[in-house]
Amino acid sequence: MIKSDIIKTISKQYNLSTRQATAILQTCLDEIVSSLIKGDTIELRRFGVFKTKLQKARIIKHPVTGKPIKRPAKKVILFEASSTVKQKLNSKRK
């Protein structure tokens, strides 16, 4: 599934134009990204939690040459699915 598939679903389900559905989805995504940039945790009940974590700087080896490379510290995004999502993913299909 890609972004345009979600837009089509929103558009059909709520009888909106594609432009309106795009604006709604993009606003939601922009808010999530803005909150993550600020370091906030985003909790979407019955879906999951998005949060950021700082990975420390470290020395890694170049995969081809084997030479050590310094990898700087960076933020990464973590997602933990809710128990509802986990149950749906692992339930047996009928």
Backbone torsions as a table, in degrees:
resi	resn	phi	psi	omega
1	MET	NA	139.9	178.2
2	ILE	-122.6	173.8	-175.5
3	LYS	-54.8	-41.3	-178.1
4	SER	-65.0	-30.4	176.3
5	ASP	-65.7	-41.5	178.2
6	ILE	-65.0	-41.5	179.0
7	ILE	-61.1	-44.4	178.7
8	LYS	-61.4	-41.0	179.5
9	THR	-64.3	-46.0	178.6
10	ILE	-61.3	-44.8	-178.8
11	SER	-59.3	-46.9	-179.3
12	LYS	-70.1	-45.3	-174.5
13	GLN	-65.5	-34.8	-176.4
14	TYR	-110.8	11.2	177.3
15	ASN	53.5	51.5	179.9
16	LEU	-113.6	160.9	173.6
17	SER	-73.5	161.1	178.1
18	THR	-60.8	-37.6	179.8
19	ARG	-63.4	-43.2	178.9
20	GLN	-65.9	-43.8	179.2
21	ALA	-63.4	-39.4	177.4
22	THR	-62.3	-44.3	-179.6
23	ALA	-62.4	-41.4	179.5
24	ILE	-63.5	-50.0	-178.8
25	LEU	-63.6	-43.3	-178.2
26	GLN	-65.3	-37.2	176.9
27	THR	-62.1	-43.7	178.1
28	CYS	-61.6	-46.7	-179.1
29	LEU	-65.1	-40.4	178.4
30	ASP	-62.2	-40.1	179.0
31	GLU	-65.7	-40.1	178.0
32	ILE	-62.7	-47.3	-179.6
33	VAL	-63.6	-43.5	179.3
34	SER	-60.1	-42.1	179.3
35	SER	-66.5	-40.3	178.1
36	LEU	-65.0	-38.3	177.9
37	ILE	-61.4	-38.2	178.4
38	LYS	-73.9	-12.3	-178.6
39	GLY	92.8	8.6	179.6
40	ASP	-75.7	159.4	172.8
41	THR	-99.5	135.9	179.2
42	ILE	-109.1	118.9	179.6
43	GLU	-112.1	116.5	176.1
44	LEU	-108.3	99.9	-174.4
45	ARG	-54.6	140.7	-179.2
46	ARG	66.1	10.7	174.7
47	PHE	-126.1	-59.8	179.3
48	GLY	163.2	-173.9	-176.5
49	VAL	-126.7	131.0	172.7
50	PHE	-105.0	136.0	174.6
51	LYS	-152.5	167.0	179.2
52	THR	-111.0	156.2	177.7
53	LYS	-140.7	142.7	177.8
54	LEU	-92.4	119.7	173.5
55	GLN	-88.0	131.0	-178.2
56	LYS	-68.4	156.3	174.2
57	ALA	-67.3	147.0	179.8
58	ARG	-158.1	167.5	177.2
59	ILE	-96.3	128.7	177.4
60	ILE	-123.2	165.6	178.3
61	LYS	-102.0	136.9	174.5
62	HIS	-64.1	130.1	-174.2
63	PRO	-64.4	-26.0	-177.2
64	VAL	-95.0	-50.6	-174.3
65	THR	-88.8	-23.7	-178.0
66	GLY	80.5	1.9	-180.0
67	LYS	-73.9	144.5	178.3
68	PRO	-71.0	140.2	179.4
69	ILE	-130.2	137.7	176.5
70	LYS	-85.7	118.5	176.7
71	ARG	-97.9	121.6	-177.9
72	PRO	-70.3	163.4	175.0
73	ALA	-63.5	147.6	178.5
74	LYS	-154.1	158.2	176.1
75	LYS	-90.2	141.7	175.2
76	VAL	-126.7	154.1	179.4
77	ILE	-97.1	132.8	176.4
78	LEU	-113.5	144.4	175.4
79	PHE	-130.7	130.9	174.7
80	GLU	-120.9	118.8	-179.2
81	ALA	-70.2	148.7	177.9
82	SER	-73.2	165.1	178.8
83	SER	-63.3	-31.6	177.9
84	THR	-62.7	-46.3	179.6
85	VAL	-66.0	-43.3	179.5
86	LYS	-60.3	-41.5	178.4
87	GLN	-64.0	-43.0	179.5
88	LYS	-64.4	-38.2	179.2
89	LEU	-66.6	-34.7	-174.7
90	ASN	-100.6	1.5	179.5
91	SER	-75.2	149.6	179.5
92	LYS	-75.8	137.0	178.1
93	ARG	-76.6	140.9	-179.2
94	LYS	-101.2	NA	NA
